[in-house]
Amino acid sequence: MSDLRPSLDTPGVAAAEEVVATETGMAVRSRRRSPLAMAARRFRRNKIAVAGSVFLLLILLLALLAPLIAQQSPNAVDLGAIRQAPSGEHWLGTDASGRDVFARLIYAARVSLLVGVFAALLAVLLGTIVGAVAGLFGGWVDTVLMRTADMMLSFPSIVILIVLAGILGPSIPILIIAIAITTWPTTARLVRGVTLAVREREYLHAARVAGASRGWMLRKHIVPAAMGQIVVVGTISVAGAILAEAVLSFLGLGVQPPQASWGNMLNDAQSLTVIQSMPWLWLPPGLAIATTVLSVNFVGDGLRDAVDPRQSGRS
């Protein structure tokens, strides 16, 4: 008998039948592939996104295992080893205070990832609440919330960040809050759009007639419907938050010395002499920022294409 196995790669097919041969004959087993499994399969096919994920995992491991990997303390000052070139003792050289650049680099990854992840989480949480409430309630509530979001988006985010950091003071919690305040409108507009589409579906009309509360509809239907897109925009927000932290720290408004961050490591290496003759002071943190932000964006693009293949023309 010919093979009855259908192709699982047929575009637009959400379920597939799998033929299983047994010793006594043919047994047909129907297996439904869930949307999550299909999205994961599409993500694994995206080599750039997978490479970005591997790089981010490596950075995360370096940050978590920094005390075991670093040969030196990140804040240990050695005035006898000022601005030394890379060597066996100091893999990436030392800075103007004799501190080990490699140790500071991997400890700085902790700060940058911490700020990036928590700022993105806070922005996504705030944006999801605002967008869902605006879309579900409509009327003047929608108008007020969305005009506030539009006003936030109309100003350059870096200007708002500098003003907030200057007023509230430089610290990691303030940095996280300031970045979240400038980035929540993007999530809010996205969730509002999904909410407007979902609230017109028949099952939500039936739920309203049955007396379901708006809070129940938000929790059970609207937020789950937007979850895929929320994850995508949240991932991309991490990249923006890491970059914003680096910029503010470079300007002296973010993480303060002696605590290391990639931004203030660049701040310590901004003289022309250092740029020309001591690349080990600025090249490692610069590359760390660039490659991490690119990797997060690659992962975000991969998640977007996996969740909604129409974005890339893939099924």
C-alpha positions, 0 to 999 in steps of 0.5 A: 500500500502506498505511503499515506503520510501527508506533508507537514510543510504544506502552507496554512495547514494547522493540523496533520495526520500521521500514519503509523505502521504497526506489526499487524497492519496500518494504524492511523493516528491523528495528531494536531499540531498546536499553534505554539508548536508550529511557532516554535518550528518556524522559529527554529528554521530562522537561523539568524534568530537561533544564532541570536538566541545562542549568543544571548544565552552565552552572555547570560551565562557569562553574567551569571557565572561572572564570579567564577569566570573573572580572574580579578575583582571588577572594582579592585584598583591596582595603581601599578597596572594602569592602562595595561594592554591585554596580557595573560593576567589581564585578558582585556587589559586594565583601565585608568584605575588599573581595574581589570577590563574583562572582569568589569565587562562581564559584571557589567553584563549583569547590570545591562541585562537587568535594566533591559529585562526589567524595564521591558517587563514594566513597560509591557505590563503598563502598556498592556493594561492601558491598551486593553482598558482603552480598547475595551472601554472605548469612549472618553477613556480610550481618547484620554489614554491614547492621546496620552500615548500619542503625546509620549510618542511625539517627544524624542525618548532620549530627551524624556529619559535625560530629563527624568534621570536628571530630576529623579537622580541616577540609580538602577531602579530610577533608570528602569522606571524612566525607560519604562515610562518612555516605552509603554505607549508602543505596547499600549497601541498594539494591545488596543488594536488587538482588543478592538478586533477581539471585542467584536467577536460573537463569543464576547458579545455572548459573554456580555449578555450573560453578565461577564465583567470587563475584567473577566473578559480581559483576563480570559480572552483579550490578553491571551489573544494579544499574548503572542504580539506582546511577547514580540514587542517585549523582546524588542523592548529589551534591546531598546532598554539596553541601548537606553541604559548605555546612552544614559550611563555614557552621559553620566546619568545612568549607572554610577561608578564604581559599579560597572555598566557597558555605558559607563565603561565607554564613558571612561574611554572617551578621550581621543588618546584612548580611542587612538592608542588603547582600543581595549578600553572602548572596543569590548563594551562597544562590541558588547552593546552592539552584538547584544542589541542586534541579537535581541532584535534578531530574536524579536524578528524571529518571534514576530515571524513565528507568531505571524508568518504573514509578516515574512511571507512564510507559513 
